[in-house]
Amino acid sequence: MGKQNPFLFKEISRTEHWRVPEIILSQCLKHPNRKIIEFTDGPEWTFKDLKIKSLQKARILKNLNLKAGDSLTVIIQDPKEFILYWIASNFLGVMFVALNTAVKGKGLLHQINTSKSKHVIVDNLFFDEVNDLKNNNKLDVKILNCSELKNKEIINENEVIFGKLSDNVCSMFTSGTSGPSKGVMMPNAHCVLFAIGTIENYDLKHDHVFYISLPLFHANGLFMQLLACIITGAKAIIRNRFSASNWLKDIRKYDVTHTNMLGAIAAFVVAQPPSEYDKDHKLAVIGSAPLPSEPERIFRQRFGVKQVLPLYGMTEVNIPIYGLKNEIGNGKCGKVYEKYFEVEIRNPENDSRVNDGEVGEIMVRPKQPFGFMSGYMGMPEKTIESWRNFWFHTGDAGIRESSGHFTFVDRIKDCIRRRGENISSYEVEQAFLEIPYITEAAAYAVSAEGGDGMEDEVMVALMANKDIAINFVELLSLAKINLAKFAIPKYLRIMEEFPKTQTGKIQKNKLREQGVTVDTWQNINI
């Protein structure tokens, strides 16, 4: 891998060197003047800049008496500060606990308590809110304002701790769309394997440019994209917050060749009005999870992107399934990344294998030692539950075809049971997303009238182009083209805005709680 790449981390082929501090210091030593990161709001950093600035942050952390084995929690939106505290924590052997900046109230309290950090470093934007939360709940933790932690001194490089593959260097919380969020403890090898997957499946090289608009407090942005750039010498272009209107402008301005998306972001981009510049760029590879067939078609045809790759993964299990280059995804996830993972479809009730073509739970195992999470922070019972019978239970329903391709069906908990049939909310959503003026869709269960709690009705919340007058009867007739009779929704609702997580996931639990609202249209023919 990468023999012609003069900027590739030389020891990457030997897994014993999969340690984030070693990778970063080695790259900084060998290629100090290589421009590695450019922020869309300025500035531009070389590897030397990255090292010096991170060593300065490490001095701040050392002055706080943080040491190897401790944890540091951060609530930082600014990528320039976030990246440096991430590296500084790694340099000192401190587990970096990255919290979603959108989490508030009881959810935030839960995550701070779970992290068991003595210090929480917070952007100025969130400081008063987090400090009030601490005082009101009498938390035994110091809340530090990021903007007030200034320092020009550095630690000596000899003080950097390289650690082991098994050392937990990061923790990220699942989005928690239902139930308390869980902190995923991530060893060195797990973090690096996210990047290796990108490098090998995207064929990422030093002369490529990677556009990062996803938040860095999730593995996609931090490890799949930024760390992959650090390992290969590819240039990372980082935008603080995703902007659909600026997406193509940035792609063109910075000569971007690669980027990653999530489903919602892809929907926002393709909803932008067509432009004469749609194909005037160098973008060659897009990775997206999930990747419905319609956005894929648009990226290929309208934007002329040659490689549009579906992905399947989780913070807990890395990315065990990748789409293949030069292959149309057509709604599938791809094939197993067999070099490092095993994936099977099994019965969620008894863990037995199911036949190809049958729906079951996606279950995963790593081949690389410490290439998975080491467990859920402070939740050993959840860790044991997820690893039943030596397979990690993803909670996702899926299908394996005889060709080896996998298809994501739904979150198992999001399956809707109606009239004796299990309905995939994903499939219902796709039926509506085929309609040109529908931009987003969320299908979910609401209790049937007079039901006993065992039977559901299907409700679909939608967002549409604002210049379209919605005729619900017409809308439903168009969706019926792609729906089984038992999956036709009884309720439709047009939304001004969906409740979402920071990564763009629709929070269906909040929609379920709202139930059948006064602005809901009812299909009287069901």
C-alpha positions, 0 to 999 in steps of 0.5 A: 500500500502506497509505495510511491507515496513519499509522505505515507507513515512508513510503518503503517503496514506493521500493526504494532505501530498503530498508535496515534501518538507515534504516527503523528510524531513520526509524520511531523519529524519526517515531513515538518513543512508538509501542509496537512490541514487548511481551515475554510476560515483560516489558517493553514497548518504544516505538520510542524505547526500541528506538533508545536501547537499540540505540545503547547496544549499538552503543557496545559493539560500537564499543568492541570495534573492530568496523567496517563490513565486519566480522562479529559472531557471536551465540549469544543466546536472549533476544530482548531482547538478540538484537534489540538486537545485530541492530539495533546491528550494522546501525547499524555496517555489521557483518554480524550472524551469527545462530547457532541456539542448539541447535547444539553440538560440531562443528556449532557449531565449523564455523559459528564458523569459517565466520563468520570473526568476531573476536568471538562474543557468547553468552548466559550460558546457553551461555557455558561450553560455547562458551568450552570449545569455543574453548579445546579447539580453539584458536580465534582468537576472543573469546567474550564473555558477553552478561550482562557487556557493560553500557553506558549510553553511546550512539553518535551517530546521525550514526555510523549507516551506512545502506549499500546494498541490496547490503550483506550485513547478516545471515547465517543458517545452514541447518539442516544436516539432512544435510551441513555447514550453510551460512551464507546471506549476506543483503543489505539488500533480501533482509531487507526483502523478507521483510517486504514479502511479509508486509505485502502478502500478509497485508495487515498494518496498524498496528492489527494485533498479530503473535504471534512464537513462532518463534526470531529467529535464523531469517528467519521470526521476525526478518524476516517477522514482527518487521521487518514490524511495525517497517515498518507499526507493527503491535505485535509480541508476542514469546514467548521459546520456543514453548509449545503450552499457552500458544499460545491463552492468549497469542493471547487475552490480547494480542488477537493478529490475525496469527501464523506457524507451521511445520509442527511447531508447527501439529501441536503446537497442534492436538494440544492438547485442545479448549477452550471458548475455541478461538474466543474470540479475534481471530486472523484470519491464520495463515501456515504452511510447510508447511500440510497440509490437516488442520491447515488444516481444524482451524484454520479449523473448530475455531479459526475462523481466517478466513485460513490461508495456506500459504507456500513459501520458504527462507532463500536465496530469500525467500518466492516462493510465497504462498497466496491469501486467501479460498482453501482451501490443501488441501495446496498452497503457493499461487501465485507472488508474481509482483511479485518472483519467478519460479518454475518446475518443471524437470528436476533433471538437465538443468534443462529445463522439465517439463510442468504436473502433472509432478514436478520441482525447484522453481527460483526467480529474483528480480525485485528486485535483491539480493532473494535471498541473495548467496551461501553464506559461505565456500563459493563452490563451493556458491553456483555449484552452486546457481545453475546455468543462472541458476536457484536450485536449491532441492533441493525436488521440486514440481508446478505445476498448470495453474491456477498453484498449486504443490505441494511434494512432498518434498526431492529427497534424501528421495525413497525409491526402491522397486521402480522407483517414487519415493516421496514421504516427505511423502505417506507421512507425510500418510497417517499424519497423517490418523489422529486419534491420530497427532500426528507422522510421519517417513517415510524410507528404510532399506536393503532386506535383501540389497539392493545399495544401489539399493533402499530399504524404507520406514520410518515413525517416529511419535508418538501420543497417549499414552493410545492402545494401538497396534495396528500392523496396524490402524494400517497398514490405516488408512494404506493408505487413502491410500497407493499399494501400492508406498508401504506401509511395511515398518517402523513405529516409535513414538517418545517424542520426535523428534530435531529442529532448533530450528525444529522440523524432524525430523532424518531423517538421525539416524533413518536412522542408527539404522536398523531398531531393536529397537523397530521393528515389521515388516510381514511381508506385504511 
